[in-house]
Amino acid sequence: QVQLVESGGGLVQAGGSLRLSCAASGRTVSTRAMGWFRQAPGKERDFVAAISWNGGTTYYADSVKGRFTISRDNAKNTVYLQMNSLKPEDTAVYYCAADDPYRGGTGRYHMNRDNYNYWGQGTQVTVSS
């Protein structure tokens, strides 16, 4: 079974940086498209970033483009989300998600949370002003 564990969240000042990690079981990271989503209180879970199963393509929400970077380390079976220039509106619980093996599609495909079958428990990111 695929297991995902997020870490690295915390409290930072606006303009600061955080790096989130998603540790996965098995060969999850090397064979599956991986995504990051976030959910603020009272709002839906929104797409943040994704990376194709072979690591060749990345996708970002317009709100984080240029500030966030998704990457993977297959040897460590871990996906990362580097977050720079953080804003108060970035405050949310951040979730790591995994697709089925070797699946992929357009950017819109990876933005759809319904295409991900496995989810972590989330890690809280709070950005103060």
C-alpha positions as CSV (number, residue, x, y, z in Angstrom):
1,Q,0.0,0.0,0.0
2,V,1.2,3.5,-0.7
3,Q,1.9,5.6,2.3
4,L,2.8,9.3,2.3
5,V,4.1,11.3,5.2
6,E,4.5,15.1,5.0
7,S,6.9,17.1,7.1
8,G,8.6,20.5,7.2
9,G,5.7,22.8,7.9
10,G,5.8,25.5,10.5
11,L,5.4,29.2,11.3
12,V,7.3,31.7,9.2
13,Q,7.2,35.4,8.6
14,A,6.0,36.8,5.3
15,G,8.8,36.7,2.8
16,G,10.4,33.7,4.4
17,S,11.0,30.2,3.1
18,L,10.1,26.6,4.0
19,R,10.8,23.2,2.4
20,L,8.2,20.5,2.7
21,S,9.1,16.9,2.3
22,C,6.9,13.9,1.4
23,A,8.3,10.5,2.3
24,A,6.7,7.7,0.4
25,S,6.7,3.9,0.6
26,G,8.1,1.5,-1.9
27,R,8.9,2.9,-5.4
28,T,6.1,5.4,-5.3
29,V,8.1,8.5,-6.2
30,S,9.9,6.9,-9.1
31,T,6.9,5.4,-10.8
32,R,4.0,7.9,-10.1
33,A,3.1,11.5,-10.7
34,M,3.2,13.3,-7.4
35,G,1.4,16.4,-6.4
36,W,1.0,19.0,-3.7
37,F,-2.3,20.5,-2.7
38,R,-3.3,22.9,0.1
39,Q,-6.5,23.6,2.1
40,A,-7.2,26.7,4.1
41,P,-10.0,26.7,6.8
42,G,-13.4,26.9,5.1
43,K,-12.0,26.4,1.6
44,E,-11.6,23.5,-0.8
45,R,-8.4,21.7,-1.3
46,D,-6.5,23.5,-4.1
47,F,-3.8,22.4,-6.5
48,V,-0.3,23.8,-5.8
49,A,2.3,21.8,-7.8
50,A,2.9,18.5,-9.5
51,I,5.7,16.5,-11.1
52,S,5.3,13.8,-13.8
53,W,6.2,10.2,-12.9
54,N,9.5,10.4,-14.8
55,G,10.3,13.8,-13.4
56,G,10.4,15.5,-16.8
57,T,7.6,17.9,-16.4
58,T,6.4,20.2,-13.5
59,Y,3.2,22.1,-13.1
60,Y,2.3,25.0,-10.8
61,A,-0.8,26.9,-9.8
62,D,-0.6,30.5,-11.0
63,S,-0.6,31.7,-7.4
64,V,2.7,30.0,-6.6
65,K,4.5,30.1,-10.0
66,G,7.9,31.6,-9.6
67,R,7.9,31.2,-5.8
68,F,7.5,27.4,-5.3
69,T,9.5,24.5,-6.8
70,I,8.6,20.9,-6.7
71,S,11.3,18.2,-7.0
72,R,12.0,14.6,-6.3
73,D,14.8,12.3,-5.1
74,N,14.1,8.8,-6.3
75,A,16.9,7.3,-4.2
76,K,15.3,8.7,-1.1
77,N,11.7,8.1,-2.4
78,T,10.9,11.6,-1.4
79,V,9.2,14.6,-3.0
80,Y,9.9,18.2,-2.0
81,L,8.2,21.5,-2.2
82,Q,10.5,24.5,-1.8
83,M,8.5,27.5,-0.9
84,N,10.1,31.0,-1.1
85,S,8.7,34.5,-0.7
86,L,5.9,33.2,1.4
87,K,2.7,35.2,1.8
88,P,0.0,35.1,4.4
89,E,-2.4,33.7,1.8
90,D,-0.1,30.7,1.6
91,T,-1.3,29.7,5.0
92,A,-2.9,26.2,4.8
93,V,-2.5,22.5,5.5
94,Y,-0.4,21.1,2.7
95,Y,-1.0,17.6,1.4
96,C,1.1,15.3,-0.7
97,A,-0.6,13.1,-3.2
98,A,0.3,10.2,-5.5
99,D,-1.2,9.1,-8.8
100,D,-1.4,5.5,-10.1
101,P,1.9,4.1,-11.6
102,Y,3.0,5.7,-14.9
103,R,-0.2,7.8,-15.4
104,G,-0.1,11.3,-16.6
105,G,-1.7,13.9,-18.8
106,T,-1.9,17.6,-19.4
107,G,-1.4,20.2,-16.8
108,R,-5.1,20.3,-16.1
109,Y,-5.0,16.6,-15.5
110,H,-2.5,17.0,-12.7
111,M,-4.4,19.9,-11.2
112,N,-7.5,17.7,-10.6
113,R,-7.4,16.3,-7.1
114,D,-9.7,13.5,-8.2
115,N,-6.9,11.9,-10.2
116,Y,-4.9,11.2,-7.1
117,N,-5.7,8.1,-5.2
118,Y,-3.3,8.3,-2.3
119,W,-2.9,11.2,0.2
120,G,-0.8,12.0,3.2
121,Q,-2.1,13.4,6.5
122,G,-0.9,17.0,5.8
123,T,1.5,19.5,7.4
124,Q,0.5,22.9,8.6
125,V,2.1,26.0,7.1
126,T,1.4,29.3,8.7
127,V,2.7,32.6,7.3
128,S,2.4,35.6,9.6
129,S,2.3,39.3,8.4
